[in-house]
Amino acid sequence: IFNFVILIYSIHLLRQELETLQYFPLYKLIACCFLFYPTLGWFLHAQATPIILLLYTLCYKSLRTNNDFKAGIYLGLLAFKPQLAIALALILIFNRRWRALLGGTLSLACC
C-alpha cells in the first residue's frame, strides 16, 4: 500500500510539472504504469521501483525550478542503487550544475 501511494504521489508531481500529462485522468496514468515491467516487477519481486521513481521525480521537479541543491540531495538518496544515479550525475557535471553535485555529495556522505 505504501509503494502504491508513492506511485500515485509521483504521478501527481509529474502532472503538475508537465502540461501534456494534465490532459489525462490520474487513473489512466496509473493504469499505464502497469503496462511496464518495472511496475510488475515491483509487485512480483518486491522491488524499490516506486521509491526510485519518487526520487527521480523530486529531482526532476527541483531541477526545473532551479533548486539545484535540493535536486542533488534527492539524487544522493539513490545511494542504494548508484548505477541509476551515475547517468544523471554525469549530465549535471557536463552542464556544470555544481550546486546539485554538492547537494548530492552531502546526501551521499550522510547515507
RAQUI-V157416 format. One record per pair of residues at least 24 apart in sequence whose ideal C-beta (glycine too) atoms are under 8 Angstrom apart, sorted by the first residue. I is the first residue (numbers start at 0). GAP is how many residues later the second one is. Records with the same first field share a line. If there is no record, write none. Layout:
I: GAP ; GAP
This chain:
2: 39 ; 46 ; 47 ; 48
3: 46
5: 44 ; 45 ; 47 ; 48
6: 26 ; 32 ; 43 ; 46
8: 45
9: 40 ; 43 ; 44 ; 47
12: 44 ; 45 ; 48
13: 43 ; 46
15: 45
16: 43 ; 44 ; 47
47: 32 ; 33
51: 26 ; 29 ; 32
58: 29
62: 34 ; 37
67: 29 ; 30 ; 31 ; 32 ; 35
68: 30 ; 31 ; 33 ; 34
69: 33
70: 29 ; 32
71: 27 ; 28 ; 29 ; 30 ; 31 ; 32 ; 33 ; 34 ; 35
72: 30 ; 31 ; 33 ; 34
73: 33
74: 25 ; 28 ; 29 ; 32
75: 27 ; 28 ; 29 ; 30 ; 31 ; 32 ; 34 ; 35
76: 30 ; 34
78: 28 ; 29 ; 32
79: 31
